[in-house]
């Protein structure tokens, strides 16, 4: 969902998943996140931050070595609750 706050911040919540177009066709298990855009006086984005419910390590390992990622974090479709801010 999209939410604009009165302090010049726009928050977008989203869910992502699918199959990547790599030779081994890794499945990206569904995960959710939020992107927060900070707007200046002209309405232009001057800063953006993201929060994910999976770690950067989990996202990387599950993409490059899906079998290993599944052994560590479970099969695609199981969602974890770790928040990651990048």
Secondary structure, DSSP 8 states (H G I E B T S, - for coil): -EEE-TTSEEEEEEEEEEE-SSTT--EEEEEEEEEEEEE-TTS-EEEEEEEESS-HHHHHHHHH-HHHHHHHH-STT------EE-
